[in-house]
Every structure is written in C-alpha cells, then in structure tokens.
C-alpha cells in the first residue's frame, strides 16, 4: 500500500458496512488491526476471533445459512490452513470473501514469511478461488465492492439432490449393549420432537445416523471440510439466536477442530449444542483407533474452553439429560456419547451441497437470491 496505513482500513470498513456485512471473523493480524478495531466498536457487527483461519470458512458458511453476511480477515501466512476447508465454499457455492494482508513480499524482514507469501495466490487459484490485488489505498473501495458482488454471483443456481437416499430401515442394526450406546438410538432420541431444531452433521457416520432418523429440511449434512461441523453450527447459532442448533459429529472430526471449541467458548451461544458420537475409531478409513481410545477427553477440553456444560454419556439417562439441555438452550454444551464401534450400513443423505444450502435457507424463511 502506498497510502498511510490508517487510510485504507477505514475505507475498507465503511465499504463493508454499506454492503450490509454484519459479522467479521478474524485471526489477529497487525495489517488488519485497524479494521478489527473498527469492527469490534461497531454495534451492528458480530466479531468472532478464531484460533485458526479455517474455522472462519465454516463459521461464515453457517452465518450465511442463518441470514448473516460476513467476511474473513487474515494474513497470507494463514491461507495454507484453509485449503481443505475451501471445499465447503466451493461445493455449496457459499458467498465467501477473504481479505488477506500480504507478507513475504517486497521489504519483508522475516524470511520465514517468504515461502507462504510467494505461494498464496497460486494456491488459492488452484482451489478455484479468484484473487485480486489492492496495490494502493485507491484500489480498496472498488475492489472490495466488486468482490462482495461477485461472491454472491451464481447463488441462484438451484438443483435437486444428486443422490437418492437409501431406505432408512436398512441402516438399523443394534450393537451389543456391553460395547457402548447404540449410536442411531442416541441420534433418534436427540431429534425426538425437534420442533424447529437446526442440525449440522459431520461427515461420515454422523450424517448417515441423522439420515437414518429421517431427513429434514433443517438438516445440513457435511460431506467434506473435516473439522468444520462445529464452526458451521456456531455461525448458525449466532445468526439464529432464537433457534436451538445441534451439531452431530464424530470423535475424529471434532479432534480435527479442537480449536473451534475455544472459539465457541468465547462466543458462548446458549442455543448451540455439540453431540460427539465417540466410538474411538475413524470409521470411514478402516476403523483405526482415534485419540479418544488413548484417553483424550473431548468433554473436558470443552469444559476448559468455557462451555456452560460438558459431559461424557454412557447410559440412557445421560442421553435424556443431554436432550433436555439441548431443548432448554442451556449451552453452549457438549456431550460425548460413548457409542459401540459398529460398522452400520450407510444411509446416504443428499450429496448436492447447493441443494442442501438452498433447502435450509428456505426452511429458515430466506427467499432465493
């Protein structure tokens, strides 16, 4: 930037406000310090500090599903963290604007920034992300305004489900009682009498379990972006504070997003509950043991992150208590359900991410755009 550093962040922020941006997710960054300060001082903006950049992609997807438009602020060194999670925006065509301050270029004083700085734009383009550069303060306003418009382009695309579901009765297999809870019985109990409950599922078995309990317009199934279920739920919970939001995921998926528990603990949405179906295995890749089999306690991590309640559940009474807390919106809460390590027949939900996105937004009352 050729102009004084105090000029362009003010222009940037005023452009975001005019475009009705109402939530800003960020990893602390000196280049964005002024924009972050302005966002935190603005009453109409919800700011969400992240532990790592990829959390922001899941969060903004959930926020947009729930009716909030947002942006992600980060430094170039954090772009590499986002590569896997960018599949979420690409497949569902979520509006996603990432505002990246650059390191590792001219006059960089820290050579450790150079490898990432030189690869940022190429990496993003390989993932199908369009990139533009602001070389001066005069570039900021038209560039950001145009980028905000382009992120919404194509959102009118509407398709039907790309894959039909199997007969859900095919997936009901009762595991031995002494090996843990019946995972599908747990999910059915949590969804009983759901009455407006929004559900986000982690990829793999949690999605199959939820589909086996019955498809619903307020279900949002993830087929990728591993580690993002909790942050999508956070975005929905903050955007729809009057609705209970339930994330149903597995131990392997949540272990990949442990930092998200800290982000949720700081925001403290009372209407968010996370149900971790913990079979101590990676079920999609051959039932290898996960870290929970060695004693890692995800519920204790959540408690240390400031969750209103967290529990490890091994019996039906614990399932019922978790369902009561979910309904009463006593969160943020997290329950780890110790389920049997059974390999159940797959009950496949729709795989088309655009269809699932539009279906949920319509169910929440948002007209197609």
Buried (B, 14 or more C-beta within 10 A) or exposed (E): BEEEEEBBBBBBBEBBBEBEBBBBBBBEBEBBBBBBEBBEEBEEBBBBBBBBBBBBBBBBBBBBBBBBBBBBBBBBBBBBBBBBBBBBBBBBBBBBBBBBBBBBEEEEEEEEBEEBBEBBBEBBEEBEBEEEEBEEBBBBBEBBBEBBEEBBEEBEEEEEBEEEBBEBEEBBEEBEEEEBBBBBBBBBBBBEEBEEBBBBBBBBBBBBBBBBBEBBEBBBBBBEBBBBBBBBBBBBBBBBBEBBBBBBBBBBBBBBBBBBBBBBBEBEBBBBBBBBBBBBBBBBEEBEEBBBBEEBBBBEBBBEBBBBBBBBBBEEEBBBBBBEBBBEBBBBBBBBBBBBBBEBEBBBBBBBBBBBBBBBBEBBEBEEE
